[in-house]
Amino acid sequence: MSLINRLKPLVLGLMLSSATIAAFSGCETLKLKSSKGNEEIDYANKKRIYITAFGPFKDYQRNPTQDIASYLSKKGYTTETLDVDYHKAPERLRQIIMYDKPDVIVSFGFSEKASNLALSITAKNIMSSDFPDNSGRIHKDVKINDKLPDILSIDEKQRRYFRKMARQAGINYYEQDDADSFVCNSLSFAGISETKGNTKTSFYFFHVPADIYSNKQQLRNLEKIIRMLEY
């Protein structure tokens, strides 16, 4: 066999390798059509989501949001259950924002008054309740941060974006101006204040009803929200 014939397989292999490398480099920003067919989803830029829930408190031996965290954890999402503590929960959230640097944080809290998924768009600069947190503290109209306004709101641009995407995805939820003044509010206040002007991390806080895990429709809505915020 001549030298040229012996080198042919090697040359062909190099050509194929070059073509393969070029093809994969072109897939770096691969975009696929969504089920609607008219909207592109950029799977190469999938966002990192960090989900927080709350543990037991008061008369609830198991917080309904714990079931949400467990359910989403099995689907591959990063989740964490926070202590129902005025100070520990917000401090842990700040650590997540500072050190983990997720693209999106979605926090869930339980509300006896909630009948559906409720997006809290504001948080009050106050800690106040008639019953203690898990460390035994009962705060009465105590300011969270004297240097910040009485009320903080999520950015209007972020709010409009969420409304638009939720409408397109057929997600049923409502917006809530008041996150009470217990630990849910303290966490929401910390999340909004720490991500204001932060181009890296977006924060969303939702109150959920007691039957969230057993209500299949609401659970589907919740999962749609998480998937929507990934892109």
ChimeraX commands (.cxc) that place a marker at each C-alpha (Angstrom):
marker #1 position 0.00,0.00,0.00 radius 0.5
marker #1 position 1.36,3.41,-0.94 radius 0.5
marker #1 position 2.03,6.11,1.67 radius 0.5
marker #1 position -0.80,8.23,0.27 radius 0.5
marker #1 position -3.32,5.40,0.69 radius 0.5
marker #1 position -2.11,4.77,4.23 radius 0.5
marker #1 position -2.57,8.46,5.14 radius 0.5
marker #1 position -6.10,8.75,3.67 radius 0.5
marker #1 position -7.93,7.46,6.83 radius 0.5
marker #1 position -5.91,9.82,9.01 radius 0.5
marker #1 position -6.70,12.84,6.84 radius 0.5
marker #1 position -10.39,11.90,6.70 radius 0.5
marker #1 position -10.47,11.54,10.50 radius 0.5
marker #1 position -8.94,14.97,10.98 radius 0.5
marker #1 position -11.49,16.48,8.59 radius 0.5
marker #1 position -14.36,14.87,10.47 radius 0.5
marker #1 position -12.96,16.01,13.81 radius 0.5
marker #1 position -12.74,19.60,12.58 radius 0.5
marker #1 position -16.31,19.45,11.31 radius 0.5
marker #1 position -17.51,18.00,14.62 radius 0.5
marker #1 position -15.74,20.70,16.65 radius 0.5
marker #1 position -17.23,23.40,14.43 radius 0.5
marker #1 position -20.69,21.92,14.80 radius 0.5
marker #1 position -20.49,21.78,18.58 radius 0.5
marker #1 position -19.04,25.26,18.88 radius 0.5
marker #1 position -22.02,26.48,16.88 radius 0.5
marker #1 position -24.32,24.84,19.43 radius 0.5
marker #1 position -23.02,26.94,22.29 radius 0.5
marker #1 position -26.08,29.18,22.07 radius 0.5
marker #1 position -28.50,26.54,20.85 radius 0.5
marker #1 position -32.09,27.77,20.77 radius 0.5
marker #1 position -35.11,25.52,20.44 radius 0.5
marker #1 position -38.67,26.42,19.64 radius 0.5
marker #1 position -41.15,26.34,22.50 radius 0.5
marker #1 position -44.39,24.40,22.29 radius 0.5
marker #1 position -46.08,27.55,21.02 radius 0.5
marker #1 position -43.78,27.50,18.00 radius 0.5
marker #1 position -43.36,31.29,17.86 radius 0.5
marker #1 position -41.11,31.80,20.86 radius 0.5
marker #1 position -37.52,30.69,21.28 radius 0.5
marker #1 position -36.12,29.26,24.50 radius 0.5
marker #1 position -32.38,29.69,25.03 radius 0.5
marker #1 position -31.41,26.41,26.70 radius 0.5
marker #1 position -27.73,27.38,26.72 radius 0.5
marker #1 position -28.52,30.23,29.13 radius 0.5
marker #1 position -30.71,28.32,31.56 radius 0.5
marker #1 position -30.81,30.17,34.88 radius 0.5
marker #1 position -29.81,28.74,38.24 radius 0.5
marker #1 position -32.74,28.74,40.64 radius 0.5
marker #1 position -32.48,28.50,44.43 radius 0.5
marker #1 position -35.72,27.65,46.27 radius 0.5
marker #1 position -36.37,28.26,49.95 radius 0.5
marker #1 position -39.18,27.00,52.17 radius 0.5
marker #1 position -39.90,27.20,55.89 radius 0.5
marker #1 position -39.82,24.52,58.56 radius 0.5
marker #1 position -42.36,23.83,61.34 radius 0.5
marker #1 position -43.69,26.68,63.49 radius 0.5
marker #1 position -46.49,27.43,65.92 radius 0.5
marker #1 position -49.05,24.59,65.73 radius 0.5
marker #1 position -47.78,23.31,62.37 radius 0.5
marker #1 position -45.54,20.29,62.90 radius 0.5
marker #1 position -44.90,20.26,59.16 radius 0.5
marker #1 position -44.94,23.47,57.17 radius 0.5
marker #1 position -46.81,23.07,53.84 radius 0.5
marker #1 position -43.86,24.69,52.07 radius 0.5
marker #1 position -41.62,21.81,53.18 radius 0.5
marker #1 position -43.59,19.53,50.88 radius 0.5
marker #1 position -42.98,21.96,48.02 radius 0.5
marker #1 position -39.24,21.95,48.70 radius 0.5
marker #1 position -39.16,18.15,48.86 radius 0.5
marker #1 position -41.17,17.85,45.62 radius 0.5
marker #1 position -38.95,20.31,43.70 radius 0.5
marker #1 position -35.76,18.84,45.13 radius 0.5
marker #1 position -36.66,15.48,43.57 radius 0.5
marker #1 position -36.93,17.28,40.22 radius 0.5
marker #1 position -33.36,18.47,40.48 radius 0.5
marker #1 position -33.76,21.96,41.91 radius 0.5
marker #1 position -31.63,23.33,44.73 radius 0.5
marker #1 position -33.84,23.79,47.79 radius 0.5
marker #1 position -33.36,24.75,51.41 radius 0.5
marker #1 position -35.69,24.80,54.41 radius 0.5
marker #1 position -35.22,27.85,56.62 radius 0.5
marker #1 position -35.95,28.21,60.31 radius 0.5
marker #1 position -39.00,30.32,61.18 radius 0.5
marker #1 position -36.84,32.89,62.95 radius 0.5
marker #1 position -36.96,36.68,62.51 radius 0.5
marker #1 position -33.19,36.91,62.23 radius 0.5
marker #1 position -31.84,33.52,61.12 radius 0.5
marker #1 position -34.01,33.24,57.98 radius 0.5
marker #1 position -33.11,36.66,56.49 radius 0.5
marker #1 position -29.44,36.20,57.39 radius 0.5
marker #1 position -29.33,32.84,55.61 radius 0.5
marker #1 position -30.99,34.41,52.57 radius 0.5
marker #1 position -28.32,37.12,52.48 radius 0.5
marker #1 position -25.63,34.42,52.57 radius 0.5
marker #1 position -27.25,32.62,49.64 radius 0.5
marker #1 position -27.32,35.84,47.62 radius 0.5
marker #1 position -23.73,36.75,48.52 radius 0.5
marker #1 position -21.99,33.38,48.24 radius 0.5
marker #1 position -24.14,31.11,46.04 radius 0.5
marker #1 position -25.09,33.91,43.64 radius 0.5
marker #1 position -28.09,32.17,42.01 radius 0.5
marker #1 position -29.80,33.86,39.07 radius 0.5
marker #1 position -33.22,33.55,40.72 radius 0.5
marker #1 position -34.35,32.95,44.30 radius 0.5
marker #1 position -37.92,31.78,44.80 radius 0.5
marker #1 position -39.03,31.75,48.44 radius 0.5
marker #1 position -42.24,30.15,49.67 radius 0.5
marker #1 position -44.09,30.91,52.87 radius 0.5
marker #1 position -47.33,29.53,54.26 radius 0.5
marker #1 position -50.32,31.79,54.95 radius 0.5
marker #1 position -53.56,30.70,56.56 radius 0.5
marker #1 position -55.31,33.45,54.60 radius 0.5
marker #1 position -54.00,32.43,51.17 radius 0.5
marker #1 position -56.46,30.72,48.83 radius 0.5
marker #1 position -54.09,30.56,45.86 radius 0.5
marker #1 position -50.48,31.28,44.97 radius 0.5
marker #1 position -49.81,34.88,45.97 radius 0.5
marker #1 position -46.81,36.88,44.76 radius 0.5
marker #1 position -45.81,39.40,47.43 radius 0.5
marker #1 position -44.86,42.57,45.60 radius 0.5
marker #1 position -44.10,44.60,48.74 radius 0.5
marker #1 position -42.57,44.02,52.17 radius 0.5
marker #1 position -42.81,46.14,55.30 radius 0.5
marker #1 position -39.88,47.39,57.32 radius 0.5
marker #1 position -41.30,45.95,60.52 radius 0.5
marker #1 position -41.37,42.83,62.68 radius 0.5
marker #1 position -44.53,42.32,64.69 radius 0.5
marker #1 position -46.68,39.38,65.84 radius 0.5
marker #1 position -48.69,38.10,68.79 radius 0.5
marker #1 position -46.86,34.78,68.86 radius 0.5
marker #1 position -43.13,33.93,69.02 radius 0.5
marker #1 position -40.82,32.80,66.29 radius 0.5
marker #1 position -38.93,29.53,66.76 radius 0.5
marker #1 position -36.39,31.26,68.99 radius 0.5
marker #1 position -39.12,32.50,71.32 radius 0.5
marker #1 position -38.99,36.16,70.21 radius 0.5
marker #1 position -42.17,38.21,70.13 radius 0.5
marker #1 position -41.57,41.50,68.33 radius 0.5
marker #1 position -44.01,44.38,68.52 radius 0.5
marker #1 position -43.65,47.00,65.78 radius 0.5
marker #1 position -39.86,46.69,65.65 radius 0.5
marker #1 position -38.08,48.24,62.65 radius 0.5
marker #1 position -36.02,45.82,60.57 radius 0.5
marker #1 position -33.62,48.48,59.29 radius 0.5
marker #1 position -33.71,52.13,60.36 radius 0.5
marker #1 position -31.86,53.19,57.22 radius 0.5
marker #1 position -34.42,51.80,54.77 radius 0.5
marker #1 position -37.94,52.96,53.80 radius 0.5
marker #1 position -41.08,51.72,55.57 radius 0.5
marker #1 position -42.06,49.70,52.51 radius 0.5
marker #1 position -39.99,48.09,49.78 radius 0.5
marker #1 position -41.38,46.89,46.45 radius 0.5
marker #1 position -40.00,44.59,43.80 radius 0.5
marker #1 position -38.88,46.44,40.67 radius 0.5
marker #1 position -41.69,47.45,38.35 radius 0.5
marker #1 position -39.79,46.06,35.38 radius 0.5
marker #1 position -39.47,42.68,37.14 radius 0.5
marker #1 position -43.16,42.78,38.04 radius 0.5
marker #1 position -44.25,43.52,34.45 radius 0.5
marker #1 position -41.97,40.77,33.14 radius 0.5
marker #1 position -43.46,38.22,35.52 radius 0.5
marker #1 position -47.04,39.27,34.66 radius 0.5
marker #1 position -46.37,38.94,30.95 radius 0.5
marker #1 position -44.69,35.55,31.21 radius 0.5
marker #1 position -47.33,34.20,33.61 radius 0.5
marker #1 position -50.10,35.31,31.28 radius 0.5
marker #1 position -48.44,33.59,28.31 radius 0.5
marker #1 position -47.94,30.40,30.34 radius 0.5
marker #1 position -51.52,30.42,31.64 radius 0.5
marker #1 position -50.42,30.59,35.30 radius 0.5
marker #1 position -53.08,31.39,37.86 radius 0.5
marker #1 position -51.83,33.55,40.73 radius 0.5
marker #1 position -52.57,36.89,42.36 radius 0.5
marker #1 position -50.44,39.77,43.63 radius 0.5
marker #1 position -50.33,40.62,47.29 radius 0.5
marker #1 position -49.44,44.04,48.74 radius 0.5
marker #1 position -49.12,42.79,52.29 radius 0.5
marker #1 position -46.85,39.97,53.47 radius 0.5
marker #1 position -48.04,40.43,57.08 radius 0.5
marker #1 position -45.31,41.26,59.60 radius 0.5
marker #1 position -44.09,37.85,60.75 radius 0.5
marker #1 position -41.00,35.98,59.47 radius 0.5
marker #1 position -42.35,35.71,55.89 radius 0.5
marker #1 position -42.32,39.49,55.72 radius 0.5
marker #1 position -38.83,39.72,57.24 radius 0.5
marker #1 position -37.51,37.28,54.64 radius 0.5
marker #1 position -39.25,39.09,51.81 radius 0.5
marker #1 position -37.91,42.45,53.03 radius 0.5
marker #1 position -34.37,41.03,53.08 radius 0.5
marker #1 position -34.77,39.50,49.62 radius 0.5
marker #1 position -36.05,42.70,48.04 radius 0.5
marker #1 position -33.49,44.96,49.76 radius 0.5
marker #1 position -30.54,42.70,48.92 radius 0.5
marker #1 position -31.45,42.33,45.25 radius 0.5
marker #1 position -32.43,45.94,44.53 radius 0.5
marker #1 position -30.17,47.04,41.71 radius 0.5
marker #1 position -28.57,43.59,41.66 radius 0.5
marker #1 position -28.25,42.54,38.03 radius 0.5
marker #1 position -27.19,39.03,39.01 radius 0.5
marker #1 position -30.04,37.80,41.22 radius 0.5
marker #1 position -33.83,38.22,41.05 radius 0.5
marker #1 position -35.99,37.51,44.10 radius 0.5
marker #1 position -39.61,36.37,44.30 radius 0.5
marker #1 position -41.62,35.57,47.42 radius 0.5
marker #1 position -44.88,33.60,47.28 radius 0.5
marker #1 position -47.42,32.85,49.96 radius 0.5
marker #1 position -49.08,29.47,49.48 radius 0.5
marker #1 position -52.27,27.94,50.94 radius 0.5
marker #1 position -52.31,24.98,53.32 radius 0.5
marker #1 position -53.51,22.53,50.64 radius 0.5
marker #1 position -50.86,23.48,48.06 radius 0.5
marker #1 position -49.34,20.02,47.84 radius 0.5
marker #1 position -52.64,18.13,47.53 radius 0.5
marker #1 position -54.15,20.65,45.09 radius 0.5
marker #1 position -52.94,19.34,41.72 radius 0.5
marker #1 position -53.90,22.46,39.77 radius 0.5
marker #1 position -52.03,24.79,42.12 radius 0.5
marker #1 position -49.04,22.47,42.22 radius 0.5
marker #1 position -48.93,22.54,38.41 radius 0.5
marker #1 position -49.09,26.34,38.49 radius 0.5
marker #1 position -46.24,26.43,40.98 radius 0.5
marker #1 position -44.10,24.15,38.83 radius 0.5
marker #1 position -44.89,26.26,35.76 radius 0.5
marker #1 position -43.62,29.32,37.62 radius 0.5
marker #1 position -40.30,27.66,38.41 radius 0.5
marker #1 position -39.83,26.47,34.82 radius 0.5
marker #1 position -40.80,29.90,33.49 radius 0.5
marker #1 position -38.22,31.66,35.66 radius 0.5
marker #1 position -35.48,29.29,34.48 radius 0.5
marker #1 position -35.48,31.08,31.12 radius 0.5
marker link #1:1,2 radius 0.2
marker link #1:2,3 radius 0.2
marker link #1:3,4 radius 0.2
marker link #1:4,5 radius 0.2
marker link #1:5,6 radius 0.2
marker link #1:6,7 radius 0.2
marker link #1:7,8 radius 0.2
marker link #1:8,9 radius 0.2
marker link #1:9,10 radius 0.2
marker link #1:10,11 radius 0.2
marker link #1:11,12 radius 0.2
marker link #1:12,13 radius 0.2
marker link #1:13,14 radius 0.2
marker link #1:14,15 radius 0.2
marker link #1:15,16 radius 0.2
marker link #1:16,17 radius 0.2
marker link #1:17,18 radius 0.2
marker link #1:18,19 radius 0.2
marker link #1:19,20 radius 0.2
marker link #1:20,21 radius 0.2
marker link #1:21,22 radius 0.2
marker link #1:22,23 radius 0.2
marker link #1:23,24 radius 0.2
marker link #1:24,25 radius 0.2
marker link #1:25,26 radius 0.2
marker link #1:26,27 radius 0.2
marker link #1:27,28 radius 0.2
marker link #1:28,29 radius 0.2
marker link #1:29,30 radius 0.2
marker link #1:30,31 radius 0.2
marker link #1:31,32 radius 0.2
marker link #1:32,33 radius 0.2
marker link #1:33,34 radius 0.2
marker link #1:34,35 radius 0.2
marker link #1:35,36 radius 0.2
marker link #1:36,37 radius 0.2
marker link #1:37,38 radius 0.2
marker link #1:38,39 radius 0.2
marker link #1:39,40 radius 0.2
marker link #1:40,41 radius 0.2
marker link #1:41,42 radius 0.2
marker link #1:42,43 radius 0.2
marker link #1:43,44 radius 0.2
marker link #1:44,45 radius 0.2
marker link #1:45,46 radius 0.2
marker link #1:46,47 radius 0.2
marker link #1:47,48 radius 0.2
marker link #1:48,49 radius 0.2
marker link #1:49,50 radius 0.2
marker link #1:50,51 radius 0.2
marker link #1:51,52 radius 0.2
marker link #1:52,53 radius 0.2
marker link #1:53,54 radius 0.2
marker link #1:54,55 radius 0.2
marker link #1:55,56 radius 0.2
marker link #1:56,57 radius 0.2
marker link #1:57,58 radius 0.2
marker link #1:58,59 radius 0.2
marker link #1:59,60 radius 0.2
marker link #1:60,61 radius 0.2
marker link #1:61,62 radius 0.2
marker link #1:62,63 radius 0.2
marker link #1:63,64 radius 0.2
marker link #1:64,65 radius 0.2
marker link #1:65,66 radius 0.2
marker link #1:66,67 radius 0.2
marker link #1:67,68 radius 0.2
marker link #1:68,69 radius 0.2
marker link #1:69,70 radius 0.2
marker link #1:70,71 radius 0.2
marker link #1:71,72 radius 0.2
marker link #1:72,73 radius 0.2
marker link #1:73,74 radius 0.2
marker link #1:74,75 radius 0.2
marker link #1:75,76 radius 0.2
marker link #1:76,77 radius 0.2
marker link #1:77,78 radius 0.2
marker link #1:78,79 radius 0.2
marker link #1:79,80 radius 0.2
marker link #1:80,81 radius 0.2
marker link #1:81,82 radius 0.2
marker link #1:82,83 radius 0.2
marker link #1:83,84 radius 0.2
marker link #1:84,85 radius 0.2
marker link #1:85,86 radius 0.2
marker link #1:86,87 radius 0.2
marker link #1:87,88 radius 0.2
marker link #1:88,89 radius 0.2
marker link #1:89,90 radius 0.2
marker link #1:90,91 radius 0.2
marker link #1:91,92 radius 0.2
marker link #1:92,93 radius 0.2
marker link #1:93,94 radius 0.2
marker link #1:94,95 radius 0.2
marker link #1:95,96 radius 0.2
marker link #1:96,97 radius 0.2
marker link #1:97,98 radius 0.2
marker link #1:98,99 radius 0.2
marker link #1:99,100 radius 0.2
marker link #1:100,101 radius 0.2
marker link #1:101,102 radius 0.2
marker link #1:102,103 radius 0.2
marker link #1:103,104 radius 0.2
marker link #1:104,105 radius 0.2
marker link #1:105,106 radius 0.2
marker link #1:106,107 radius 0.2
marker link #1:107,108 radius 0.2
marker link #1:108,109 radius 0.2
marker link #1:109,110 radius 0.2
marker link #1:110,111 radius 0.2
marker link #1:111,112 radius 0.2
marker link #1:112,113 radius 0.2
marker link #1:113,114 radius 0.2
marker link #1:114,115 radius 0.2
marker link #1:115,116 radius 0.2
marker link #1:116,117 radius 0.2
marker link #1:117,118 radius 0.2
marker link #1:118,119 radius 0.2
marker link #1:119,120 radius 0.2
marker link #1:120,121 radius 0.2
marker link #1:121,122 radius 0.2
marker link #1:122,123 radius 0.2
marker link #1:123,124 radius 0.2
marker link #1:124,125 radius 0.2
marker link #1:125,126 radius 0.2
marker link #1:126,127 radius 0.2
marker link #1:127,128 radius 0.2
marker link #1:128,129 radius 0.2
marker link #1:129,130 radius 0.2
marker link #1:130,131 radius 0.2
marker link #1:131,132 radius 0.2
marker link #1:132,133 radius 0.2
marker link #1:133,134 radius 0.2
marker link #1:134,135 radius 0.2
marker link #1:135,136 radius 0.2
marker link #1:136,137 radius 0.2
marker link #1:137,138 radius 0.2
marker link #1:138,139 radius 0.2
marker link #1:139,140 radius 0.2
marker link #1:140,141 radius 0.2
marker link #1:141,142 radius 0.2
marker link #1:142,143 radius 0.2
marker link #1:143,144 radius 0.2
marker link #1:144,145 radius 0.2
marker link #1:145,146 radius 0.2
marker link #1:146,147 radius 0.2
marker link #1:147,148 radius 0.2
marker link #1:148,149 radius 0.2
marker link #1:149,150 radius 0.2
marker link #1:150,151 radius 0.2
marker link #1:151,152 radius 0.2
marker link #1:152,153 radius 0.2
marker link #1:153,154 radius 0.2
marker link #1:154,155 radius 0.2
marker link #1:155,156 radius 0.2
marker link #1:156,157 radius 0.2
marker link #1:157,158 radius 0.2
marker link #1:158,159 radius 0.2
marker link #1:159,160 radius 0.2
marker link #1:160,161 radius 0.2
marker link #1:161,162 radius 0.2
marker link #1:162,163 radius 0.2
marker link #1:163,164 radius 0.2
marker link #1:164,165 radius 0.2
marker link #1:165,166 radius 0.2
marker link #1:166,167 radius 0.2
marker link #1:167,168 radius 0.2
marker link #1:168,169 radius 0.2
marker link #1:169,170 radius 0.2
marker link #1:170,171 radius 0.2
marker link #1:171,172 radius 0.2
marker link #1:172,173 radius 0.2
marker link #1:173,174 radius 0.2
marker link #1:174,175 radius 0.2
marker link #1:175,176 radius 0.2
marker link #1:176,177 radius 0.2
marker link #1:177,178 radius 0.2
marker link #1:178,179 radius 0.2
marker link #1:179,180 radius 0.2
marker link #1:180,181 radius 0.2
marker link #1:181,182 radius 0.2
marker link #1:182,183 radius 0.2
marker link #1:183,184 radius 0.2
marker link #1:184,185 radius 0.2
marker link #1:185,186 radius 0.2
marker link #1:186,187 radius 0.2
marker link #1:187,188 radius 0.2
marker link #1:188,189 radius 0.2
marker link #1:189,190 radius 0.2
marker link #1:190,191 radius 0.2
marker link #1:191,192 radius 0.2
marker link #1:192,193 radius 0.2
marker link #1:193,194 radius 0.2
marker link #1:194,195 radius 0.2
marker link #1:195,196 radius 0.2
marker link #1:196,197 radius 0.2
marker link #1:197,198 radius 0.2
marker link #1:198,199 radius 0.2
marker link #1:199,200 radius 0.2
marker link #1:200,201 radius 0.2
marker link #1:201,202 radius 0.2
marker link #1:202,203 radius 0.2
marker link #1:203,204 radius 0.2
marker link #1:204,205 radius 0.2
marker link #1:205,206 radius 0.2
marker link #1:206,207 radius 0.2
marker link #1:207,208 radius 0.2
marker link #1:208,209 radius 0.2
marker link #1:209,210 radius 0.2
marker link #1:210,211 radius 0.2
marker link #1:211,212 radius 0.2
marker link #1:212,213 radius 0.2
marker link #1:213,214 radius 0.2
marker link #1:214,215 radius 0.2
marker link #1:215,216 radius 0.2
marker link #1:216,217 radius 0.2
marker link #1:217,218 radius 0.2
marker link #1:218,219 radius 0.2
marker link #1:219,220 radius 0.2
marker link #1:220,221 radius 0.2
marker link #1:221,222 radius 0.2
marker link #1:222,223 radius 0.2
marker link #1:223,224 radius 0.2
marker link #1:224,225 radius 0.2
marker link #1:225,226 radius 0.2
marker link #1:226,227 radius 0.2
marker link #1:227,228 radius 0.2
marker link #1:228,229 radius 0.2
marker link #1:229,230 radius 0.2
marker link #1:230,231 radius 0.2
view
